[in-house]
């Protein structure tokens, strides 16, 4: 399938679905406070952009900071764990505990304990985002070709040299795969934390705008905010996928196959 076909096919399906949605809303006479049509949502998005844009910026800021912290902490811990099996056995189970604990259950505690709204939201989003990077990078570091590892030892390579020239390159595709997952999870974590915090004012994110619109029965604005959340998630995934492709296209089979 050509590159343009990969774009046209999903866009065509999306246009058909939106047209059908608009037709059903108009045909059935559904009130906007129950289910607005796509055209009304688009008009609301334009009309309320001055309110939604700052909230979008807040949510994206938290997402970006959480993803950066996940990359830093998850990457460093994965290297440490692969260099010390004892350290991995001691600490990795606690990373699993953080991953399987619902963020909605611990977010209120974090918000109470941390006397800073932005920092508490950042911690919540980071908890959701860091585990895929940690687990995928550990898998990649441990997946280096054992024959090449034996060759490195045969030539007297140090542990640092083996890590730099063998294990880290081998782990890069796994790391980038985890990064694509964590990008969306960081956004989800930020939105869920904002829902729990329920903070308003100038530092309010899109989740607060959704809650606010629901309380005021401004359902078109709620849908407009949801569109921004979904569009942000898609944009994050596309950017990280492009980054992965650019880094892997010259040497890794998973990226080279896309060009054939």
FENNOR-V927613 format. One record per backbone hydrogen bond with DSSP energy under -0.5 kcal/mol. NH is the residue of the N-H (numbers start at 0). CO is the residue of the C=O. E is the energy in kcal/mol with one decimal. If there is no record, write none. Layout:
nh/co/e
NH/CO/E
NH/CO/E
This chain:
nh/co/e
5/1/-1.5
6/2/-0.8
7/3/-2.9
8/4/-2.2
9/5/-0.5
10/6/-1.7
11/7/-2.9
12/8/-2.0
13/9/-2.4
14/10/-2.5
15/11/-2.3
16/12/-2.4
17/13/-2.5
18/14/-2.5
19/15/-2.4
20/16/-2.5
21/17/-2.6
22/18/-2.3
23/19/-2.6
24/20/-2.3
25/21/-2.2
26/22/-3.1
27/23/-2.6
28/24/-0.8
29/24/-1.7
33/30/-1.9
34/30/-2.3
40/36/-2.3
41/37/-2.4
42/38/-2.4
43/39/-2.5
44/40/-2.4
45/41/-1.8
46/42/-2.8
47/43/-2.9
48/45/-1.0
50/47/-1.2
51/47/-2.5
52/48/-2.9
54/50/-0.8
55/51/-2.6
56/52/-2.3
57/53/-1.9
58/54/-2.3
59/55/-2.6
60/56/-2.1
61/57/-2.2
62/58/-2.3
63/59/-2.8
64/60/-2.5
65/61/-2.5
66/62/-2.5
67/63/-2.5
68/64/-2.5
69/65/-2.3
70/66/-2.4
71/67/-2.3
72/68/-2.8
73/69/-2.2
74/70/-2.0
75/71/-2.1
76/72/-2.6
77/73/-2.0
78/74/-1.8
79/75/-2.4
80/76/-2.9
81/77/-1.9
82/78/-1.3
83/79/-1.3
87/83/-2.0
88/84/-2.6
89/85/-1.6
90/86/-2.3
91/87/-2.3
93/90/-0.9
94/90/-1.3
95/91/-1.8
96/92/-1.9
97/93/-2.0
98/94/-1.8
99/95/-2.4
100/96/-1.2
101/99/-0.5
104/101/-1.3
105/101/-1.1
106/102/-2.3
109/105/-2.3
110/106/-2.6
111/107/-1.9
112/108/-2.9
113/109/-2.7
114/112/-0.7
115/113/-1.4
119/115/-2.5
120/116/-2.4
121/117/-2.3
122/118/-2.4
123/119/-2.1
124/120/-2.3
125/121/-2.4
126/122/-2.3
127/123/-1.4
128/124/-1.7
129/125/-2.3
130/126/-0.5
132/128/-0.7
133/129/-2.3
134/130/-3.1
135/131/-2.1
136/132/-2.2
137/133/-2.2
138/134/-2.2
139/135/-2.4
140/136/-2.8
141/137/-1.9
142/139/-1.0
143/140/-0.6
148/144/-2.1
149/145/-2.3
150/146/-1.9
151/147/-2.5
152/148/-2.1
153/149/-2.4
154/150/-1.9
155/152/-1.4
156/151/-2.8
161/157/-2.4
162/158/-2.1
163/159/-2.7
164/160/-2.7
165/161/-1.5
166/161/-2.4
167/162/-2.7
169/165/-1.8
170/166/-1.9
171/167/-1.0
171/168/-0.5
172/168/-0.5
174/170/-2.8
175/171/-2.6
176/172/-1.9
177/173/-2.4
178/174/-2.2
179/175/-2.0
180/176/-1.5
181/177/-2.8
182/178/-2.0
183/179/-1.1
184/180/-1.9
185/181/-2.7
186/182/-1.4
187/183/-2.3
188/184/-3.2
189/185/-2.2
190/186/-2.4
191/187/-2.8
192/188/-2.4
193/189/-2.1
194/190/-2.3
195/191/-2.2
196/192/-2.8
197/193/-3.1
202/199/-0.6
203/200/-1.2
205/54/-0.7
208/204/-1.5
209/205/-2.1
210/206/-2.3
211/207/-3.2
212/208/-2.5
213/209/-2.1
214/210/-2.4
215/211/-1.9
216/213/-0.9
217/212/-2.7
218/216/-1.2
221/217/-1.8
222/218/-2.5
223/219/-2.1
224/220/-2.4
225/221/-2.2
226/222/-2.4
227/223/-1.8
228/224/-2.1
229/225/-2.6
230/226/-2.9
231/227/-2.2
232/228/-2.2
233/229/-2.3
234/230/-2.5
235/231/-2.6
236/232/-2.2
237/233/-2.5
238/234/-2.5
239/235/-2.4
240/236/-2.3
241/237/-2.4
242/238/-2.3
243/239/-2.3
244/240/-2.4
245/241/-2.6
246/242/-2.0
247/243/-1.6
248/244/-2.1
250/247/-1.4
251/247/-2.7
254/251/-0.9
255/251/-2.2
256/252/-2.1
257/254/-0.7
258/254/-0.5
258/255/-1.1
259/256/-1.0
